[in-house]
Amino acid sequence: MNIQLESIMQTSAMLEMSLTCAVIAIWFIQQCLQEKMPFALRVALALIVGNLFFWPLGLSLELPLAAYVRGATGDLSVVTSLLLWSAFLTKTPGQPIPAGFKVCITLIALVFYPLALGYGMFDPYALGYSSMSLLLAVLVFALIWALVGWIGGVWILALAILAWSTHWHESRNLWDYLMDPFLAIWACFSLIFAVFRRRHQRARSGYLFRAG
């Protein structure tokens, strides 16, 4: 029974990583084309590229490509995966991700990772195993996103909690379902780029409307 459960978990993790790799590949293709692909084409490409990552292709590779990616990066958090999938596989553009979400992720990461690595007497990572306080904090964040109208964020947090409760990944720690270093890096650089973009727009606006 344990062997079957482990096999199911490995397969689900491989499927998740294969789809994530496919979504990232589609994003790079779109950046090269400088235009958004039709929804049907994106879905078709996701299925094709996802299969290429999921099944062993031979060529002296004993494992699927997704297995090597997973070995290098580990399992991405459910929040990261859902943000990627929703951004590139939805039929119509959804509500933009609030800046407050990125600020929260950045601030949490700046405190969480140094402490989790041992730079302090308190280890917040341990709270992810059986602490109700962390779960309640996540529910509070979900309530906040609901109040500000970001329903997508509520669904993402709900699915992350559901995945954790059903042990979707090998990890039993709630933190591993909520965030990872890639999510923290994305949130941090996204805020930095937003600040520079706003300054550039203000400078450009000031130049266009300058007297004379």
N, C-alpha and C positions, 0 to 999 in steps of 0.2 A: 504493500500500500504506500509506504514512504517512497519507494523507488518510483512508483507511478506518479505520485504527487510532485516529486522532484523533476521528473521528465516533463510534466505539464508546465511547471514553473519555468523551466529552461526554454521550452517551446514558446511560451507567451512572451518571455523576455526577448527571444530572438525575433519574434514577429514585431514587437514594439520597436526594437532597434533597427530592423530592416525598413520599417515604414518611416522612422525618423531619418535614416540615411537617405531614403528616397525623397523626402520632403526637402532636405537640405540640398540635394542634387538639383531638384527642380528650382529651388531658389537661385542657385548659381546660374542655371540656364536662363532664368528670367532676367537676371542682372545683365547677362551678356546680350540678351535680346532687347533690353531696355523697355519692355512692355509686358503687361500681364497676359498670360495665356488664358484661353477659354477654359471654363470649368471642366468640361468633358475631357479636354486634352490633358489637363493637370491630373485628373483622376486616372486616366489611362496610363500616363507616364509613371504615376506613383505605383500602380500595380506592376508595371513592367520592371521598373528599377528596383522596387521592393522585392520582387521575386529573384532578381539577380543577386541581391544581397543575402537573401534567405537560404537559397539552395547552394550546395557546394558546386563549384564550376570546374573542378578539376584543376588543370594548369599547375600541378604540384602543390595545390592548396588542399589540405586535409579537412579544413573547416570552412563554413560559409564566410563570406566577407564580413557580415555583420558580427560574427563571433570575434574576429580580430579587432573590429572597432570597439566592441563591448569590452574586450580584454584591455584595451588601451584607455578607455574613458570610464568604464564601469557603467552601471545602470543609471540613466538619467532619471531625475525626479519626474513624477507624474505631472507636476505642474509645468515643468519645462517641455515635456513631450506634448501636452495638450495645447500649450501656447503655440508651439511650432505647427502642429497639425491644423489648428483653427485658423492660423494666419495664412496658410498657403493652400488649404484644401476646401475652404468655404466657398460657396457659389458667389456670394456677394460680400463686399467688404463689411466687416462688422464694426462694432464700436471700438474706437482706439483704446489701447491699454492706458488707463489713467497714470499720470505722472506720480500720483501718490503711491501706487503699487510699486513702482520702481524705486521710489524713495524708501519705502518700508523694507524692500528686499535688500537694498544697499546698506541701510543702517543695521539691519539684523545681521547681515554678513560681516560687517566690520566688527561687530561685537562677538558673534557666534564663532567664527573660525579661529581667531586667536585664542579664545578660551578653550575651544574644543581641542586645539593643538597643544594645550598644556600651559599657556601663558596666563596663569591665574589659578586660584584655589577652587574655582567652581567650574564644573564641566556641564554645559547646557545640553550636550548631546545625550547624556544619560536620561534627560527628561523625556526623550522620545520613546522610551520603552514602555512605560506604564504610568506616566504622570498624567493625571486628569487636567492639570493646570495648562499644559501645552495644548491639549485638545480643546479646552475651553477658550484659550487664546485664539486658536484657529477659527472657532465658531464665532467669536467676536469680530474677527476680521471679515468673515463671510457676511455677517450682519451689516458691517460698515459698507461693504461693496454693494449690498442690496439697497441700502439707504441712499447711496450716491448714484444708483442706477446702473452699475456695472454687473449685469446679471451673468455675463460670461464668467466673471471672476468667482461668483458664487458657485456656479456649476463646476468650475475647475477645482475649487477647494473641496466641494462635496465628493467629486470623483476621486480626489487624492485620498480623502479619509476612507472612502469605500475600498479603494485599492489596498490601503494599509490594513484595514480590518479583515480583508480576505487574504492577506499575505500574497499579493500579486507579484511582488519581487521577493528575492531571497531574504532581504533585510526585514527585521521586525521593528525597526526604529522609524517612528513617524517622520523624523527630520528628513530621512532619505526619500520620502515621498513628496515632501514639500519644497525642498530646494537642493541645489547642488552648485558647485563652483561656476559652472557655465551660466547658470541663471543669474548668479551674483555678478559675474563679469559683464553679462549683457545689460543688466539693470544699471550698473555703474557707468559704463561707456555710453549707454543710451541717454542718461541724464547729462553727461558731459557734452555730447554732440548736440543735445537740445539747447543747452546754454549757449554754445558757440553759434548755433543756427539762429537763435533769437537775437544775439548781439549783431550778427551779420545782417539780419533783416532790419534791425533798428538803424544800423549804420547806413545801409542802402536807402532806407526810407528817408533818413536825414539828408542824404546827398541829393536825392531826387527832388525834395521839397525845399532845398536851400535857396534862399533869396539870391537873385542875380543869376 
